[in-house]
Amino acid sequence: MFVDEIEIFVKGGDGGAGCVSFRREKYVPYGGPDGGDGGHGGSVWLEADPALTTLLDYHYNRHYQAERGQHGKGANRHGAGGDDLTLRVPVGTMVTDRATAETLGDLAAPGQRILVQAGARGGRGNARFASATNRAPRKADLGRAGDGRWLRLELKLLADVGVIGFPNAGKSTLLSRVSAARPKIADYPFTTRTPQLGIVRVDVHSSFVIADLPGLIPGAAEGKGLGHQFLRHTERTRLLLHMLDLDPQTGRDPLDDLRVIDEELARYSESLAARPQIIVPNKIDLPEAAPRRQAIERFCASRGLPVIPISAATGSGLTELMNAVAAALEGTGWVRAAS
């Protein structure tokens, strides 16, 4: 199961109570207060772990609390502090406070850590209350209770290239041909229910990560179809491959598909709509696809958009496409945003 959004409750450790104690030594006639302080509670941290790819572990356990501090003791012995609790999440996880919608951190690098809930302070022992006018205080502080809050964890994949398009445009087939990934491929819509990642090696010195993202439909920005589950994972990509289906059997116009998806990107995020794109008409191996291919090429030429027709099924055009992607990512290729 791929889980890319979850809510969990985290609570800092409680502080230990301070101690009320007095010295009782044979040759110390007046003694005095010697109650130690309680230990501080442990804190809760989140850490990005590159070995994780999903938030599935948090699907089964939603509540986490750090260790409490130990109570103070006599002879000015302070209680031990509670151990911190470190929760490991996939690289690319966004952390938000559910109540305030405040973004607490973006764990975009392996090993990156953020403090999400501090532990509570321990109570003071009675030795802390001694003064010139109160030499035998009989009070101490109780440890404070640890605070807690609900967090929203949202995984956004770290891919260089995102493949977008209507359902059944051939995105999964493309990923399976250019990388070792093996996404589900079938002749019905929404075969890709979760994002799939693959590594494309262009040559010895050049490689990039490509993501096959679930298909869009009109209204995706409002959550229709796979909605935000798709759009969220496009936010970190540097380049989009916009696949268009040339098969007339779909009953759709690929130029209308291009317009609809660009509008959904713009409704979701202006920065996402401005992301560089390469237009990729697919299924050029079909004899009846020629008129549609020519219409798309004329449209892209009139707007200065890069277009590379391919057949993901036969492999035609894939080498040219992958070389263009590598050049664009390295800054040597000419790729502009769709308009």
BAVEXMI-181723 format. One record per residue: x, y, z of N, C-alpha, C in turn. Coordinates in steps of 0.02 Angstrom, whole numbers, padded with zeros to 5 digits, always signed. Example, Ala and Ser with C-alpha at 12.3 -4.5 7.8 and 13.67 -1.06 7.14 Angstrom:
+00660-00284+00390+00615-00225+00390+00660-00165+00390;+00642-00112+00354+00684-00053+00357+00645+00002+00394;
% end
This chain:
+00042-00060+00000+00000+00000+00000+00044+00062+00000;+00029+00109-00046+00065+00172-00048+00024+00225-00012;+00051+00252+00042+00017+00303+00081+00059+00367+00077;+00029+00420+00051+00067+00482+00043+00038+00541+00082;-00012+00528+00124-00039+00580+00167-00069+00547+00229;-00052+00573+00287-00074+00543+00350-00074+00596+00404;-00114+00587+00456-00115+00631+00514-00095+00590+00575;-00050+00618+00615-00028+00584+00676-00030+00633+00735;-00035+00605+00795-00034+00646+00856+00033+00635+00891;+00067+00690+00908+00131+00685+00943+00126+00723+01009;+00158+00697+01061+00156+00727+01127+00226+00726+01158;+00247+00783+01183+00310+00785+01218+00306+00749+01285;+00363+00725+01308+00364+00689+01372+00348+00735+01431;+00314+00707+01481+00299+00746+01542+00363+00758+01582;+00364+00814+01617+00420+00828+01661+00414+00791+01727;+00471+00772+01756+00470+00739+01821+00457+00789+01877;+00430+00765+01933+00415+00808+01990+00478+00821+02032;+00481+00881+02060+00535+00897+02106+00525+00861+02173;+00579+00855+02212+00577+00816+02274+00580+00862+02336;+00543+00844+02388+00548+00878+02453+00589+00832+02498;+00647+00854+02518+00692+00812+02558+00737+00857+02601;+00759+00831+02659+00804+00868+02703+00863+00823+02722;+00919+00854+02729+00980+00817+02747+00974+00792+02819;+00997+00732+02830+00999+00703+02897+01067+00669+02906;+01117+00709+02925+01184+00683+02933+01207+00692+03005;+01245+00644+03027+01263+00641+03099+01299+00704+03123;+01346+00729+03083+01386+00786+03106+01367+00852+03071;+01307+00854+03043+01280+00915+03013+01218+00934+03053;+01226+00974+03105+01171+00985+03152+01109+01019+03122;+01119+01062+03074+01061+01099+03049+01032+01070+02985;+01070+01028+02951+01045+00998+02890+01024+01049+02839;+00968+01039+02810+00943+01086+02760+00907+01050+02704;+00871+01087+02661+00835+01055+02606+00884+01029+02553;+00870+00969+02527+00914+00941+02475+00874+00902+02423;+00812+00925+02410+00771+00892+02359+00793+00912+02289;+00804+00862+02246+00826+00876+02178+00769+00892+02130;+00788+00918+02073+00739+00936+02021+00717+00875+01982;+00656+00878+01954+00634+00826+01908+00666+00834+01839;+00673+00780+01803+00703+00783+01736+00654+00809+01684;+00680+00840+01632+00638+00865+01578+00612+00806+01535;+00553+00815+01507+00526+00764+01462+00561+00763+01395;+00560+00707+01362+00591+00701+01296+00551+00739+01243;+00584+00757+01189+00553+00792+01133+00540+00744+01075;+00496+00764+01029+00480+00724+00971+00510+00757+00909;+00548+00718+00871+00581+00742+00810+00557+00701+00750;+00558+00731+00692+00548+00695+00629+00613+00697+00590;+00632+00641+00560+00694+00636+00522+00681+00604+00455;+00709+00633+00402+00702+00606+00334+00748+00545+00325;+00718+00490+00306+00755+00427+00297+00749+00405+00224;+00804+00404+00186+00800+00385+00116+00780+00312+00104;+00781+00271+00157+00761+00201+00149+00685+00193+00147;+00648+00245+00165+00575+00242+00166+00546+00273+00103;+00493+00245+00078+00460+00272+00018+00386+00287+00028;+00360+00273+00086+00289+00282+00099+00278+00297+00173;+00220+00325+00189+00201+00339+00259+00158+00283+00288;+00163+00224+00259+00120+00169+00278+00125+00152+00353;+00185+00155+00382+00193+00136+00452+00148+00176+00498;+00134+00237+00480+00093+00280+00523+00019+00269+00511;+00002+00227+00464-00068+00210+00453-00095+00166+00510;-00051+00128+00541-00072+00081+00592-00065+00109+00663;-00024+00158+00673-00014+00188+00739-00012+00263+00731;-00061+00299+00759-00066+00371+00748-00043+00412+00808;-00029+00382+00865-00013+00419+00926+00058+00403+00949;+00096+00456+00963+00166+00447+00984+00182+00496+01040;+00216+00470+01091+00234+00511+01148+00306+00497+01168;+00344+00550+01181+00413+00543+01203+00414+00521+01277;+00471+00498+01300+00479+00473+01368+00474+00530+01419;+00444+00516+01475+00437+00566+01528+00502+00571+01567;+00512+00629+01600+00570+00638+01643+00561+00603+01710;+00616+00584+01742+00613+00550+01806+00605+00602+01863;+00577+00579+01919+00567+00624+01976+00634+00638+02011;+00639+00697+02042+00698+00713+02082+00701+00671+02145;+00761+00668+02176+00771+00629+02236+00810+00670+02287;+00815+00642+02347+00853+00675+02400+00927+00678+02384;+00964+00714+02427+01036+00723+02418+01051+00760+02353;+01004+00805+02334+01013+00847+02274+01023+00806+02210;+00990+00749+02207+00995+00708+02147+00937+00726+02100;+00955+00750+02041+00905+00770+01992+00881+00709+01953;+00818+00710+01933+00791+00656+01892+00821+00656+01822;+00827+00598+01793+00854+00593+01724+00803+00620+01674;+00827+00653+01622+00783+00677+01570+00757+00620+01527;+00696+00627+01501+00668+00577+01457+00703+00575+01390;+00707+00516+01360+00738+00510+01294+00694+00542+01240;+00727+00573+01192+00690+00600+01135+00663+00543+01092;+00608+00557+01058+00578+00509+01012+00588+00535+00941;+00620+00494+00898+00632+00512+00829+00589+00469+00783;+00546+00502+00746+00502+00467+00698+00532+00476+00628;+00541+00422+00592+00572+00425+00526+00519+00427+00472;+00529+00471+00424+00481+00480+00369+00520+00481+00303;+00486+00471+00247+00521+00473+00182+00547+00542+00166;+00601+00544+00128+00626+00608+00102+00573+00639+00057;+00559+00703+00067+00508+00738+00029+00444+00749+00068;+00445+00736+00134+00385+00743+00175+00377+00815+00200;+00318+00842+00189+00299+00908+00216+00262+00897+00281;+00278+00939+00332+00248+00931+00398+00209+00995+00415;+00146+00987+00431+00102+01043+00444+00063+01032+00508;+00054+01086+00547+00011+01083+00606-00062+01081+00583;-00099+01030+00603-00168+01022+00578-00213+01079+00601;-00204+01103+00662-00249+01154+00689-00238+01222+00659;-00175+01241+00648-00159+01308+00625-00141+01312+00551;-00130+01253+00519-00108+01249+00450-00038+01279+00441;-00001+01288+00495+00068+01313+00491+00115+01258+00466;+00156+01276+00417+00206+01229+00393+00265+01227+00441;+00278+01169+00469+00331+01162+00519+00398+01144+00486;+00396+01113+00429+00459+01095+00396+00448+01056+00333;+00499+01055+00292+00500+01019+00229+00562+00975+00229;+00552+00910+00240+00609+00864+00246+00630+00841+00177;+00667+00883+00142+00684+00871+00072+00753+00841+00064;+00791+00832+00117+00860+00805+00112+00868+00747+00160;+00903+00694+00139+00914+00637+00184+00949+00659+00249;+00923+00634+00305+00951+00650+00370+00927+00715+00400;+00889+00754+00363+00864+00818+00390+00815+00804+00447;+00819+00845+00500+00778+00835+00559+00742+00900+00577;+00681+00893+00604+00646+00951+00631+00614+00932+00698;+00613+00980+00744+00580+00970+00808+00507+00987+00800;+00463+00938+00815+00391+00950+00806+00355+00957+00872;+00385+00935+00928+00354+00945+00993+00407+00940+01048;+00417+00995+01083+00467+00995+01136+00439+00962+01199;+00484+00932+01237+00464+00901+01300+00451+00954+01353;+00414+00934+01405+00397+00980+01460+00454+00985+01510;+00456+01041+01546+00508+01052+01596+00492+01012+01660;+00546+00990+01692+00537+00957+01756+00526+01007+01813;+00496+00983+01868+00483+01027+01926+00544+01039+01968;+00544+01094+02005+00600+01112+02049+00593+01076+02116;+00650+01052+02143+00651+01023+02209+00651+01077+02262;+00640+01056+02326+00634+01107+02379+00700+01143+02393;+00756+01115+02370+00820+01150+02379+00820+01216+02341;+00781+01221+02288+00778+01282+02248+00741+01338+02284;+00701+01321+02334+00659+01371+02367+00690+01398+02432;+00749+01373+02450+00781+01395+02512+00803+01468+02506;+00794+01507+02558+00814+01577+02560+00832+01596+02631;+00854+01658+02641+00874+01680+02708+00815+01681+02756;+00756+01689+02729+00697+01692+02773+00657+01628+02774;+00675+01582+02730+00640+01517+02728+00693+01463+02718;+00722+01442+02775+00777+01395+02771+00755+01322+02765;+00692+01309+02776+00667+01240+02773+00603+01237+02731;+00607+01253+02667+00547+01252+02625+00521+01181+02617;+00456+01175+02621+00424+01109+02615+00380+01106+02552;+00404+01136+02500+00366+01133+02438+00413+01118+02380;+00385+01091+02329+00421+01077+02266+00371+01080+02209;+00396+01089+02150+00352+01092+02091+00337+01023+02064;+00276+01015+02041+00261+00956+02002+00287+00965+01931;+00304+00912+01899+00326+00918+01829+00268+00939+01785;+00283+00978+01734+00230+01000+01688+00211+00942+01641;+00148+00943+01621+00124+00893+01574+00149+00912+01504;+00168+00862+01465+00191+00875+01397+00134+00897+01351;+00149+00945+01308+00100+00968+01259+00096+00919+01201;+00039+00918+01168+00030+00876+01110-00007+00912+01055;-00001+00887+00994-00038+00916+00938-00041+00866+00880;-00090+00877+00836-00097+00836+00777-00056+00866+00720;-00021+00823+00684+00019+00843+00627-00009+00811+00564;-00003+00847+00509-00020+00818+00444+00046+00807+00406;+00059+00745+00389+00118+00727+00350+00097+00716+00278;+00132+00749+00232+00113+00747+00162+00176+00734+00121;+00176+00677+00087+00234+00657+00048+00228+00685-00023;+00280+00721-00045+00284+00745-00113+00347+00715-00145;+00338+00675-00196+00393+00638-00225+00448+00684-00251;+00510+00661-00242+00567+00698-00267+00588+00669-00334;+00556+00693-00387+00572+00670-00455+00593+00730-00496;+00640+00719-00542+00662+00773-00587+00609+00786-00641;+00578+00733-00664+00532+00737-00721+00466+00704-00702;+00410+00738-00716+00344+00709-00706+00310+00699-00772;+00280+00640-00781+00244+00624-00843+00169+00634-00829;+00139+00681-00864+00068+00697-00852+00028+00684-00915;-00037+00679-00906-00081+00666-00963-00146+00634-00941;-00193+00629-00987-00256+00596-00973-00244+00521-00959;-00292+00489-00925-00286+00416-00916-00277+00380-00983;-00237+00328-00983-00224+00286-01041-00187+00322-01098;-00151+00375-01081-00112+00410-01133-00047+00374-01148;-00028+00326-01106+00034+00288-01117+00090+00305-01069;+00074+00337-01014+00126+00359-00967+00161+00299-00936;+00124+00249-00915+00155+00191-00883+00198+00152-00932;+00175+00147-00994+00214+00112-01045+00280+00148-01057;+00277+00215-01058+00339+00254-01067+00388+00240-01010;+00363+00242-00948+00407+00229-00890+00438+00160-00894;+00399+00111-00914+00425+00042-00917+00477+00034-00972;+00474+00076-01025+00522+00070-01080+00588+00106-01067;+00586+00160-01027+00647+00200-01018+00681+00187-00951;+00650+00147-00907+00680+00133-00842+00666+00061-00824;+00690+00041-00765+00679-00027-00741+00614-00033-00702;+00576+00022-00695+00513+00020-00659+00463-00022-00697;+00417-00054-00661+00367-00096-00692+00297-00078-00666;+00271-00021-00688+00204-00001-00667+00151-00045-00699;+00091-00044-00670+00036-00083-00698+00013-00052-00764;+00004-00093-00815-00016-00070-00881-00078-00110-00902;-00131-00074-00920-00193-00107-00943-00231-00059-00988;-00284-00085-01021-00321-00044-01069-00384-00014-01038;-00381+00003-00973-00438+00038-00942-00410+00097-00903;-00452+00148-00890-00427+00210-00857-00403+00197-00786;-00358+00242-00764-00333+00243-00696-00300+00177-00675;-00261+00147-00721-00223+00088-00702-00168+00108-00653;-00142+00170-00658-00093+00194-00610-00130+00229-00554;-00133+00196-00496-00169+00224-00439-00123+00263-00393;-00058+00250-00398-00009+00285-00357+00050+00304-00401;+00087+00356-00383+00145+00375-00423+00198+00320-00425;+00230+00313-00482+00283+00264-00491+00347+00300-00512;+00402+00281-00481+00467+00312-00495+00512+00265-00534;+00552+00294-00578+00603+00256-00613+00664+00299-00625;+00722+00267-00632+00784+00303-00645+00804+00291-00718;+00813+00345-00754+00833+00342-00825+00907+00359-00830;+00947+00315-00857+01018+00328-00868+01029+00343-00942;+01045+00405-00957+01055+00426-01026+01124+00405-01051;+01175+00416-01009+01242+00392-01024+01279+00382-00959;+01344+00372-00962+01382+00357-00901+01378+00413-00850;+01373+00474-00874+01376+00532-00829+01309+00566-00819;+01257+00542-00850+01193+00577-00848+01136+00530-00832;+01098+00546-00780+01038+00508-00762+00990+00555-00727;+00927+00534-00724+00876+00574-00690+00820+00528-00666;+00779+00555-00620+00723+00517-00592+00659+00541-00627;+00621+00494-00653+00559+00509-00687+00500+00478-00649;+00444+00512-00646+00385+00489-00610+00326+00482-00656;+00295+00424-00656+00231+00413-00690+00176+00432-00641;+00140+00485-00657+00091+00513-00610+00020+00495-00632;-00024+00481-00584-00092+00461-00602-00126+00511-00649;-00168+00484-00695-00199+00525-00746-00246+00577-00719;-00249+00633-00755-00294+00688-00737-00360+00682-00775;-00411+00714-00746-00474+00725-00781-00495+00795-00765;-00543+00825-00802-00567+00891-00785-00593+00894-00714;-00574+00948-00678-00595+00955-00608-00546+00926-00559;-00487+00905-00582-00438+00875-00536-00415+00923-00483;-00412+00988-00499-00390+01038-00449-00438+01041-00390;-00502+01020-00401-00551+01017-00346-00554+00948-00315;-00512+00903-00337-00509+00837-00307-00545+00783-00346;-00571+00797-00406-00603+00745-00445-00552+00696-00471;-00575+00634-00483-00529+00582-00504-00479+00569-00448;-00415+00571-00466-00363+00564-00416-00339+00632-00391;-00365+00686-00422-00359+00754-00397-00292+00772-00367;-00295+00793-00304-00235+00817-00271-00183+00762-00262;-00204+00698-00260-00155+00645-00255-00108+00647-00314;-00131+00670-00371-00088+00678-00429-00049+00744-00425;-00085+00799-00417-00054+00864-00423+00000+00877-00371;-00009+00850-00311+00040+00860-00258+00110+00836-00279;+00113+00782-00316+00177+00752-00333+00211+00786-00392;+00177+00833-00424+00209+00870-00478+00248+00931-00453;+00237+00950-00390+00263+01014-00366+00339+01016-00362;+00371+00960-00352+00444+00961-00346+00480+00945-00412;+00442+00927-00463+00474+00911-00527+00502+00973-00560;+00555+00965-00598+00587+01020-00633+00562+01026-00705;+00534+00971-00731+00513+00969-00800+00453+00922-00806;+00405+00940-00848+00346+00898-00859+00346+00872-00931;+00334+00807-00939+00321+00778-01005+00245+00772-01012;+00217+00810-01057+00144+00813-01066+00124+00766-01122;+00101+00706-01104+00085+00655-01154+00014+00665-01181;+00008+00660-01247-00056+00666-01281-00070+00602-01319;-00132+00579-01316-00152+00516-01347-00175+00530-01419;-00141+00501-01468-00158+00511-01538-00210+00462-01564;-00231+00415-01523-00278+00363-01545-00347+00394-01555;-00375+00393-01615-00442+00421-01627-00497+00383-01589;-00483+00321-01568-00534+00281-01534-00552+00310-01466;-00511+00355-01439-00527+00385-01374-00588+00431-01378;-00601+00458-01438-00656+00505-01446-00641+00575-01420;-00577+00587-01401-00557+00653-01376-00510+00685-01426;-00508+00752-01423-00460+00791-01463-00398+00802-01420;-00338+00780-01442-00278+00788-01400-00262+00861-01386;-00279+00907-01430-00267+00978-01416-00314+01002-01360;-00375+00976-01358-00419+00992-01301-00392+00963-01237;-00363+00902-01240-00333+00872-01181-00276+00915-01155;-00235+00941-01201-00180+00985-01181-00205+01046-01146;-00257+01077-01173-00284+01137-01142-00315+01122-01073;-00352+01068-01068-00386+01051-01005-00335+01040-00950;-00283+01002-00964-00235+00986-00911-00195+01048-00892;-00177+01090-00940-00142+01152-00923-00185+01197-00879;-00250+01197-00893-00296+01237-00851-00299+01208-00780;-00299+01142-00773-00300+01112-00707-00236+01128-00668;-00179+01127-00703-00116+01145-00670-00118+01217-00646;-00145+01262-00687-00148+01333-00668-00196+01344-00610;-00250+01307-00608-00298+01315-00553-00269+01290-00487;-00226+01240-00492-00195+01213-00431-00138+01257-00407;-00096+01281-00453-00037+01320-00434-00010+01358-00494;-00002+01423-00487+00026+01463-00541+00098+01442-00557;+00137+01428-00505+00206+01407-00516+00209+01340-00553;+00161+01297-00539+00159+01232-00573+00141+01241-00646;+00096+01287-00660+00076+01300-00730+00134+01329-00770;+00180+01362-00736+00238+01392-00771+00297+01344-00778;+00289+01283-00753+00343+01233-00757+00358+01216-00830;+00421+01210-00849+00437+01192-00919+00406+01125-00939;+00383+01121-01001+00352+01060-01027+00381+01041-01095;+00382+00976-01107+00392+00950-01174+00328+00914-01194;+00300+00933-01251+00238+00901-01274+00258+00835-01308;+00224+00781-01288+00243+00714-01312+00181+00679-01341;+00167+00688-01405+00113+00649-01437+00133+00575-01440;+00090+00531-01416+00106+00460-01411+00062+00420-01460;+00087+00360-01478+00053+00312-01522+00058+00333-01596;+00117+00358-01615+00127+00376-01685+00130+00315-01730;+00134+00255-01699+00135+00194-01739+00067+00178-01769;+00014+00210-01745-00053+00198-01773-00061+00235-01839;-00081+00201-01893-00087+00235-01958-00135+00293-01957;-00190+00287-01919-00240+00340-01917-00221+00398-01873;-00161+00396-01842-00140+00449-01796-00107+00508-01832;-00090+00500-01896-00051+00551-01932-00084+00620-01932;-00149+00626-01947-00180+00693-01947-00176+00728-01879;-00186+00690-01826-00183+00720-01758-00112+00741-01742;-00064+00701-01762+00006+00718-01749+00024+00783-01785;+00003+00790-01847+00019+00850-01885-00015+00912-01854;-00076+00904-01830-00111+00960-01799-00074+00983-01736;-00050+00935-01696-00014+00953-01635+00052+00987-01652;+00088+00961-01702+00152+00992-01721+00142+01063-01746;+00088+01075-01784+00074+01144-01807+00058+01189-01748;+00018+01164-01702-00001+01203-01643+00061+01221-01602;+00105+01173-01589+00164+01185-01548+00212+01232-01584;+00219+01225-01650+00263+01269-01688+00239+01341-01685;+00174+01351-01686+00147+01419-01684+00157+01452-01617;+00167+01412-01565+00176+01440-01497+00246+01429-01469;+00291+01403-01510+00359+01394-01487+00367+01340-01434;+00324+01290-01435+00327+01237-01385+00368+01178-01412;+00412+01149-01372+00449+01089-01395+00402+01029-01400;+00406+00992-01453+00364+00934-01463+00407+00877-01491;+00400+00817-01461+00436+00758-01484+00387+00700-01488;+00363+00683-01547+00316+00627-01554+00352+00560-01540;+00316+00514-01509+00345+00449-01493+00293+00394-01501;+00317+00333-01498+00275+00275-01487+00304+00237-01428;+00272+00243-01371+00297+00208-01312+00295+00133-01321;+00248+00109-01363+00241+00037-01372+00298+00008-01414;+00319+00044-01467+00372+00018-01511+00440+00046-01494;+00443+00099-01455+00507+00130-01438+00528+00185-01485;+00489+00200-01535+00507+00252-01583+00508+00320-01550;+00562+00358-01558+00568+00425-01532+00590+00429-01460;+00598+00373-01425+00614+00375-01353+00685+00400-01341;+00732+00380-01383+00801+00403-01374+00805+00479-01382;+00773+00505-01433+00772+00578-01443+00739+00613-01384;+00685+00584-01358+00650+00615-01301+00694+00616-01239;+00726+00560-01223+00766+00557-01163+00827+00602-01168;+00857+00608-01227+00913+00654-01236+00890+00726-01227;+00830+00743-01252+00804+00810-01243+00790+00826-01170;+00764+00776-01134+00752+00786-01062+00817+00798-01025;+00867+00757-01038+00932+00765-01005+00961+00833-01020;+00957+00855-01082+00984+00921-01101+00947+00977-01066;+00880+00970-01061+00840+01022-01027+00858+01026-00953;+00867+00968-00921+00883+00967-00850+00952+00995-00836;+00997+00986-00883+01065+01011-00875+01071+01085-00896;+01016+01112-00921+01018+01183-00940+01045+01195-01008;+01058+01142-01048+01086+01152-01115+01033+01148-01169;+00973+01125-01150+00919+01120-01198+00873+01179-01194;+00833+01189-01248+00787+01246-01250+00717+01219-01238;+00692+01229-01176+00625+01207-01159+00590+01264-01124;+00532+01282-01147+00495+01336-01117+00428+01311-01090;+00398+01350-01047+00334+01330-01018+00279+01333-01070;+00230+01288-01062+00172+01289-01106+00131+01351-01092;+00094+01375-01143+00052+01434-01135-00014+01424-01172;
% end
